[in-house]
Amino acid sequence: MENRPLYSAEIAEIIGTPPRWILRAGGGLLLALVLGFGGLAASISIPKQSTAPVRLRAATPPYYLRQDAARGPLLVAAGQAVRPGQVLRHAAANPAADERAPFAGTLFYSAPGPATAQPGDTLGLLAPLATAYRFSGRLAVGRLPELRAQAKGLRLEVPLETADASSLVLTGQLTYLDPVVRQGAVTYHGQLDARSSAELARHCTALTSLDGTLLLPQPARPILQRLLNY
């Protein structure tokens, strides 16, 4: 094959001739860059966390006041604080059957109810002033070391439908781990700490149950190890 130049004489004059040391050392420089990036990827670690579904429940659920023909109108206005045992409605025929507050709380919602209200319709809801929140979920047996490592400082995230925040991160601790394994998973139980319980109650008044996410940090692994998955 005839040895022809890659470029015309005009183009070769414009771009010039690259130095010979670049042609000789180019492969070595490229190899050094690749090894350098590989070394950084093998030495730099990035933390990672895994997630699992969790359900939160109130230890003291709200108390609902229902339409009842045998009892009179509500004696407590909306927003009024109620002490335990306080009469909420008088019984028409038997004072001993008066409806009383089962716990200290606040009447979250109150309505007199129309004349057409049916027995069992909700007239009011008494939310507890303070309550603890428990959580539970299921986790694969292979992930139990992650759970036990964070047993006293578990982090949970719950969604919110408020303008100031889209989610709320809470903390709690593991209280019980069911030893029975079903389909390769176990059930765990825990309880939020006092600060997180108060924060959750402030955002979600009269909460009964709420689905959230359990956040479990994993040991930091180098970038190269994560890329190659070993």
Helices and strands as residue ranges (DSSP letters): H 9-15, H 20-43, E 45-58, E 63-66, E 81-82, E 87-89, G 95-97, E 99-100, E 105-110, E 122-128, E 133-140, G 141-143, H 144-149, E 154-159, E 167-177, E 185-192, H 194-203, E 209-222, H 223-228
